[in-house]
Amino acid sequence: DPQGVLLYGCTCNFSADLTALGDMEFDPIFSRPGFEDIELCWRARKELGVFTRYCEKARVFHEYDRGFVGFYRQLWEYW
C-alpha cells in the first residue's frame, strides 16, 4: 500500500469525501455501533478503489448532551 494508507478508519474520528463514496453508506446490518467503520472502509477500497488515509491535521468535533441523561443515552447506544 502507498505510504499513509490505512486498512480502516475509526468512525469516532472519521470523515469521508462523499463524492468518492457516491451512494455507498454504512451497511444497515450493523444495528448497533461496532465494526461498521471497518466494513465501510473495506468495501470502499474493494469496490471503489477508495483508500483510507491518516490526516494528522484533521479534526472532528462532536456535539453531545453533557448532562447525566445524555451520558446515559450514549452509554445505552454502545451496550
Sequence and secondary structure as in RCSB ss.txt:
>XXXX:A:sequence
DPQGVLLYGCTCNFSADLTALGDMEFDPIFSRPGFEDIELCWRARKELGVFTRYCEKARVFHEYDRGFVGFYRQL
WEYW
>XXXX:A:secstr
  TTEES   GGG    HHHHTT    TT  SSSSHHHHHHHHIIIII   EE  TT         SHHHHHHHH
HHH 
